[in-house]
């Protein structure tokens, strides 16, 4: 039992320190963006107008201020679930009302489902304010209340149809496969994730958006020629009606193996020239050429295995529950409680290693940009990046330390500087850009 106070102290300290770091980083970001709001950086003076630059700064500041409130609220909710006894109270209530009448599995599934439902309700005001106030204010939101409600109902239904069976399988594995249950659970989780990669493009995504074959024959021919040069095969080229919900633009690959497909947001096609679309797609192909997707899946599976192994050990330790404000049940499985506590606590400690993953992601983006410059016109890629930054109101002057901690993509100044160096090596003509 001596371990319980140690974990309580470690968790409390990690939560306080992480909260302080988040507030410090957010404050740095907002001060830095506000300080550079008055003028466009020299590297972008010929391409980005001052009103566009100031709109991006205001958008960043609005999200940052509201993000501070969300961060504080999230920490308070986490404390409420754990040390203040929220999970313990919910577990006791459901155990007494359901366990004897419906059995252990039903009671534990009810605990997971109720926890997820309450969490969704608590997050709802922040989601609504972000969508219908901040995104609306800056001209990005195109979501109607009718569409929002339809999406919410679909999400709940899909979550139940997918989440409840996999949760039931996990709980069954935890209760019936012995001390190495975590290895079997990891295998089931791995298979589930790979299955979702195959099913998402054709089964899940069409529930929320319309996907139509790319109708522009000249662009289709250009894209197909690019994919042929890169040795990439896909099931098809599709345009998604992203404009129904947002003015943000994007393009992505989805699926796995033979089920891969290329998806363009209709907003992207309306904003970029054919050459710029080709360059953006070449960047995405660079991720596949450098096996970034495979590497990320492998890393996810390795981290998942370590996480399941840790959960397998912690779930057998009484002090793990006591340290986090829960009185474990005697003679009744605590598997669902262990899962909930693990999902709550792990992000607090993982926060401190997140900059390593952000750094790796930025490295992958640089590699994909370099590949795109070899396969397409570097000028088109640079122009596309600037258009997307302007249209998405992404700040051109982020705080450097904030970038190192959070950014999965390099800021525009660093990407253009790297593209300029790559272009010179490849004898492309690309305007110089400096951070």
KAJO-V851070 format. One record per pair of residues at least 24 apart in sequence whose C-alpha atoms are under 8 Angstrom apart, sorted by the first residue. I is the first residue (numbers start at 0). J is the second residue. Records with the same first field share a line. If there is no record, write none. Layout:
I: J + J
This chain:
0: 317 + 318
1: 318
2: 318 + 319 + 322
3: 318 + 319 + 321 + 322
4: 322
5: 322
6: 319 + 322 + 323
7: 322 + 323
10: 344 + 347 + 348
13: 347 + 348
14: 74 + 347
17: 347 + 350 + 351
18: 70 + 71 + 74
21: 70
22: 67
24: 400 + 401
25: 63 + 67 + 401
27: 398 + 401
28: 397 + 398 + 401
29: 59 + 60 + 63
31: 396 + 397 + 398
32: 56 + 59 + 60 + 394 + 396 + 397 + 398
33: 60
35: 396
40: 395 + 396
42: 412 + 431 + 432 + 433 + 434
43: 432
46: 385
47: 385 + 389
51: 389 + 392
52: 389 + 392 + 394 + 395
54: 137 + 392
55: 389 + 391 + 392 + 393 + 394 + 395
56: 392 + 393 + 394
58: 133 + 137 + 392
59: 392 + 393 + 394
61: 133
62: 129 + 133
69: 125
77: 343
81: 323 + 324 + 325 + 340
82: 322 + 323 + 324
83: 324
84: 324 + 325
86: 324 + 325 + 336
87: 324 + 325 + 326
90: 336
103: 331 + 332
104: 167 + 170 + 171
107: 170 + 334 + 335 + 336
108: 163 + 166 + 167 + 335
110: 335 + 336
111: 335 + 339
112: 163
114: 339
138: 246
139: 245 + 246 + 247
140: 244 + 245 + 246
141: 242 + 243 + 244 + 245 + 246
142: 243 + 244 + 245
143: 244
150: 207
153: 206 + 207
157: 203
165: 191
170: 334 + 335
173: 334
174: 332 + 334
178: 311
179: 311
180: 311
181: 307 + 308 + 310 + 311
182: 304 + 307 + 308
184: 307
185: 303 + 304 + 307
189: 300
193: 255
196: 253 + 254 + 255
197: 254 + 255 + 256 + 258
198: 254
199: 253 + 254
200: 253 + 254 + 258 + 260
208: 239 + 240 + 241
209: 239 + 240
210: 237 + 238 + 239 + 240
211: 237 + 238 + 239
212: 236 + 237 + 238
213: 237 + 238
218: 273
221: 277
222: 277 + 280
225: 277 + 281 + 374
226: 284
228: 374
229: 284 + 288 + 374
231: 284
232: 259
233: 257 + 258 + 259 + 260 + 261
234: 258 + 259 + 260 + 261
235: 259 + 260 + 261
236: 260 + 261 + 262 + 263
237: 261 + 262 + 263
238: 262 + 263 + 264 + 265
239: 263 + 264 + 265
240: 264 + 265 + 266
241: 265 + 266
242: 266
246: 391
247: 390 + 391
248: 387 + 390 + 391
250: 279 + 280
251: 280 + 283
252: 283
270: 386
271: 383 + 386
274: 375 + 376 + 379
275: 379 + 380 + 382 + 383
276: 383
277: 375
278: 371 + 372 + 374 + 375 + 376 + 377 + 379 + 380 + 383
279: 371 + 380 + 383
281: 367 + 370 + 371 + 374 + 375
282: 367 + 368 + 370 + 371
283: 367
284: 367 + 371
285: 366 + 367 + 368 + 370 + 371
286: 363 + 364 + 366 + 367
289: 366 + 367
291: 363
310: 337 + 338 + 341
313: 337
353: 404 + 405
354: 403 + 404 + 405
356: 407
357: 403 + 404 + 405 + 406 + 407 + 408
358: 403 + 404 + 406 + 407
360: 407 + 408
361: 406 + 407 + 408 + 409
364: 408 + 409
365: 409 + 414 + 417
368: 414 + 418
369: 418 + 421
372: 418 + 421 + 422
373: 425
376: 427
377: 418 + 422 + 427 + 428 + 429
378: 427 + 428 + 429 + 430
381: 415 + 418 + 429
384: 411
385: 411
